């Protein structure tokens, strides 16, 4: 049984998160000239929140709001037996036909890469996008698959036994923050 | 975050309102899979599900089979006539053999109430009750509830009438348990032989005339007259039943405009329900079948994920 150590390390505060997401939005706009073909799709739960904030920034920068979507990952993971803990399944919501679109998949933390792979699987059952890009707020390392993000808010080197805890004020009723939490065995 | 920790699904009586909502929410997500061009996800890849139907069934068995296939599980179908139960093997021994074949999930339909619990207590595999005697049919109850919520938004305060052979109906029991927990008001309607007053102890009302509920019901759930289970003393005759309890066209016109008409199938056209009514705008009978698939995917997913969780 593991317990979270009360001491955690704050690596991003609300201002840092806002700046990182704004920078990602700028990079997406730079790399994708035709915003009408773009779909910004979040991976539940907090990837959806990051995706919404990226959309807000793109709208502020360009005056255009690309399409928004939610991509389920839970039912597309193939390691259910090994995880020993369930992830709530959330409906995939994609507002448009994905064929020939550019999808930016958005997650809060990039870790093993398995969520991203599952999201790619999910997307492929909806259509054939022209390109899929990947944006994350935090890249904590420890990849198990050959996956890398196109847009990274912050690289946070971690030990395997550490966790990254992302909190958003509107979801968690605490100020926006990214913390490294060390789990200790009791 | 999901609070599901059960290995088995034996009945809705033992589930909390929160557990019911977890299944229904999960089913909502899985319903979308059936609407895609590629109707398959890898969630149960590597799992083996055995459809063990000691009692005959086509729709429930097919629904479970398709649900498992859509989750990428391997599926084996075994019927009573094809199993060694015919040769005198006990249920326990048959099941132990299935487990020795490394079945992860056993979907069991059996004519004896409690058969699924009997196996669940003895096997490591997840046991899903697909109908045990006159006890429970939890996935049918769940798909009925799912359909009601999908159409109405909520069950809080909804007047639900369950009409027909309640005494022998496992579907009715599963419905009653779940509807009570989710805030609906249930009225059971049928002849006093098939709907005894004792059912009121379950927290429901009892009525003996369909005409008593027509103007107030938000949902009418008509149960099949189970000719195979009926005994003469319970039942005056089909003509009498239609006269007192059949949802005829004339009666259907007295229902509230948005009233849902449901039936777990297979329907006896012209007995529980007139053909025109069964095929009418307010009938959601075929949607129940579609939703059954989503609910069974959710149950298989949740129970499979429960394996290995601390008790």
Boltz contact constraints between the chains, C-beta under 6 A:
constraints:
  - contact:
      token1: [A, 75]
      token2: [B, 41]
      max_distance: 6.0
  - contact:
      token1: [A, 75]
      token2: [B, 43]
      max_distance: 6.0
  - contact:
      token1: [A, 76]
      token2: [B, 41]
      max_distance: 6.0
  - contact:
      token1: [A, 78]
      token2: [B, 42]
      max_distance: 6.0
  - contact:
      token1: [A, 78]
      token2: [B, 45]
      max_distance: 6.0
  - contact:
      token1: [A, 80]
      token2: [B, 43]
      max_distance: 6.0
  - contact:
      token1: [A, 80]
      token2: [B, 305]
      max_distance: 6.0
  - contact:
      token1: [A, 84]
      token2: [B, 308]
      max_distance: 6.0
  - contact:
      token1: [A, 86]
      token2: [B, 2]
      max_distance: 6.0
  - contact:
      token1: [A, 86]
      token2: [B, 305]
      max_distance: 6.0
  - contact:
      token1: [A, 88]
      token2: [B, 2]
      max_distance: 6.0
  - contact:
      token1: [A, 89]
      token2: [B, 26]
      max_distance: 6.0
  - contact:
      token1: [A, 89]
      token2: [B, 29]
      max_distance: 6.0
  - contact:
      token1: [A, 90]
      token2: [B, 29]
      max_distance: 6.0
  - contact:
      token1: [A, 91]
      token2: [B, 28]
      max_distance: 6.0
  - contact:
      token1: [A, 91]
      token2: [B, 29]
      max_distance: 6.0
  - contact:
      token1: [A, 91]
      token2: [B, 32]
      max_distance: 6.0
  - contact:
      token1: [A, 92]
      token2: [B, 32]
      max_distance: 6.0
  - contact:
      token1: [A, 125]
      token2: [B, 36]
      max_distance: 6.0
  - contact:
      token1: [A, 125]
      token2: [B, 38]
      max_distance: 6.0
